[in-house]
Amino acid sequence: MKLRIVLAGDHPFVLLGIRAKFSMGENLEVVAEAASAAELLRLLVYTSCDVLVTDFATPGKACRRKTACG
């Protein structure tokens, strides 16, 4: 069973690098990415994950309130 990961952050190249590192793990799968807090919250309604990797400087305060994967 793969560990399902959601990435969130406002720096596309950072997300690209993190996604590349996770893709090297055979038991890891990045299932979604969000570029803002609002996008992350919308995404988590429909996307289940085991791990949420987020940049807490992502625009929007809502990101700081959501601490668990949907």
N, C-alpha and C positions, 0 to 999 in steps of 0.2 A: 504494500500500500504506500502510495506517495504522499509526502507531506505537502499540503496545498498552501501556497503562499500568495498573499496580496501585497503589492508594493504601492506606496503612496509617497509622493514628493513632487516638488516643483522644479527640480533640476533634471531635465531629460537625459543628460549624459551620465549623471550619477545613477539614475534608474537603469539605464542601459548596462552599465558596468555591474550593478548588483544582479540584474537579470542574467547576465552572462556567467557570473560566478555560480549562481544557483543552478543554471542549466547544466553545469558540469557534474552535479550530484545526481546519481541515478534514482534516488528516492525523493527528489525534490521537484516540484512543479509550480511555476509561477502561473497562477490562474487569472490574474487581473492586475491592472495598474490604474492609478488615479493621479491626476495632476493637481487636485485641489481637495480641500476638506469636504466641500459640498459634493463633488464627484465621488469621493470615497464613501460618504454616507449613502448616496444613491446606489452605488455599486454593491455595498454590503447587504442591501436588502435582498438582492438576487444571487449573490455569490457567497458560497460557504468557503471557509478557509480554516486552516489550523494555526497559521502564523500571519500576523500583520506586521510588516516592516514599514514604518512611517517616519518621515522627517517632521519633527514637531514644529518646525518653522514654516510648514506648508501654509499658504494663505487660508485664513478662516479659522475661527476659534472652535468650531464644531469638531474638528479633528482631535482636539485634546480631550473631548468628552467621551469619545468612543474608544474604549480600551479593549474590547473583546471582538473576535470575529463573529459575524452573523451566523 
